[in-house]
Amino acid sequence: MQEIRMVDLKGQYEKIKTEIDSGIQKVIENTAFINGPAVKEFQKDLEVYLGVKHVVPCANGTDALQVAMMGLGLKPGDEVITTSFTFIATAEVIALLGLTPVLVDVCPETFNIDPEAIKKAITSKTKAIVPVHLFGQCADMEAINDIAKEHGLFVIEDTAQAIGADYFFKDGTKKKAGTIADVGCTSFFPSKNLGCYGDGGAIFTNDDELAKKMLTVVNHGSNVRYYHDTIGVNSRLDSIQAAVLKVKLPHLDKYAAARNKAAEYYDKAFANEPRLKIPVRSGNSTHVFHQYTIVAEGIDREGLIKHLSSKGVPAMVYYPVPMHLQKAYTDPRYKEGDFPVTEYLSKNVFSLPMHTELDEGQLEFITSSVLGFL
Ligand SMILES: *Cc1c(COP(=O)(O)O)cnc(C)c1O
């Protein structure tokens, strides 16, 4: 049996090696390392795939969030509502820009931001909501968009973990994750569902004016070389990374199917074990399984992870510390006990290996190793 990894980028690469190698080689040959043709080509391909008017490539997913907030003109003192259960980047950029992060709890079933909690957190200073489509499944976007509309707020989707997921509206229409609200932000970090071979990110919008502003922000606040109209940043997707992404994008749906197949194997194996709560599908979104995350109920989670590790099965906790209990984000507004669902999840979730290359033998070994501990 092949070594079991949380993510198997090597196995995935082997299958598309010829195309990837020639894509990278082409960039090296033409030496257009920055803003070369590969960047434009990938940008267009992604616009078509997502059905969105504008894709603004940038250097990473954290920058994508920052550039979106700068493009929307958010100012110090503005309050931005986001989830207490996410990767740090989401809250980090809010704080970095001098905006005020306002945290709210998540739904226990989907791990995504709770629209009822958003309503309660709105004040006269609230300017935006940042839902995160955690682990590969969309937040309750229809409810979130309704709240935003009622209060005149922007909605910025953090779709770093859910690129390719479809969101279904009550009227039967659907949209791709990241294109459902004012602006969507994603990451092409190698382990993400659409990962490059270094850092990368992108921002999506259907708003022409906003796209123009964000294109200016990522380019040092400049439209004409050496003339700077606003304060911007330097955030570019390299041509080599774009060449990799251009090859991988046509495989994205197949990759999501492979992840779902692994998820279904896990589901079946754990169906009769009430102490393992398998991921709940929300019903209004497809799941692209960035992570397969289980809630362990009444189990020694750390003991289980140690047991798995001794058998060569990696398992991870995403995320062990809620946002409001992170040292850097200590804030007199928040204390332990404020976000009970997030706190419960932090103590009880664990994620099993999830990637496009898991085979039945590996899945059998992983699931029997888990069940063997119980
Ligand atoms: C990965 C991730 C980011 C940040 O992306 P980087 O490319 O690593 O900067 C932001 N939000 C979420 C939810 C993520 O998972």
The ligand as an SDF file (V2000), in Angstrom:
LIG
                    3D

 15 15  0  0  0  0  0  0  0  0999 V2000
   -6.2300   28.8010    2.9240 C   0  0  0  0  0  0  0  0  0  0  0  0
   -7.2380   29.7500    3.3980 C   0  0  0  0  0  0  0  0  0  0  0  0
   -7.0560   31.1430    3.2900 C   0  0  0  0  0  0  0  0  0  0  0  0
   -5.7510   31.7770    2.9060 C   0  0  0  0  0  0  0  0  0  0  0  0
   -5.1910   31.3860    1.7280 O   0  0  0  0  0  0  0  0  0  0  0  0
   -3.5970   31.5550    1.4950 P   0  0  0  0  0  0  0  0  0  0  0  0
   -3.4680   31.3430    0.0270 O   0  0  0  0  0  0  0  0  0  0  0  0
   -2.9190   30.5350    2.3050 O   0  0  0  0  0  0  0  0  0  0  0  0
   -3.2440   32.9490    1.8810 O   0  0  0  0  0  0  0  0  0  0  0  0
   -8.0870   31.9670    3.6650 C   0  0  0  0  0  0  0  0  0  0  0  0
   -9.2480   31.4650    4.1520 N   0  0  0  0  0  0  0  0  0  0  0  0
   -9.4500   30.1480    4.2900 C   0  0  0  0  0  0  0  0  0  0  0  0
  -10.7460   29.6640    4.8150 C   0  0  0  0  0  0  0  0  0  0  0  0
   -8.4530   29.2420    3.9320 C   0  0  0  0  0  0  0  0  0  0  0  0
   -8.6570   27.9340    4.0900 O   0  0  0  0  0  0  0  0  0  0  0  0
  1  2  1  0
  2  3  1  0
  2 14  2  0
  3  4  1  0
  3 10  2  0
  4  5  1  0
  5  6  1  0
  6  7  2  0
  6  8  1  0
  6  9  1  0
 10 11  1  0
 11 12  2  0
 12 13  1  0
 12 14  1  0
 14 15  1  0
M  END
$$$$
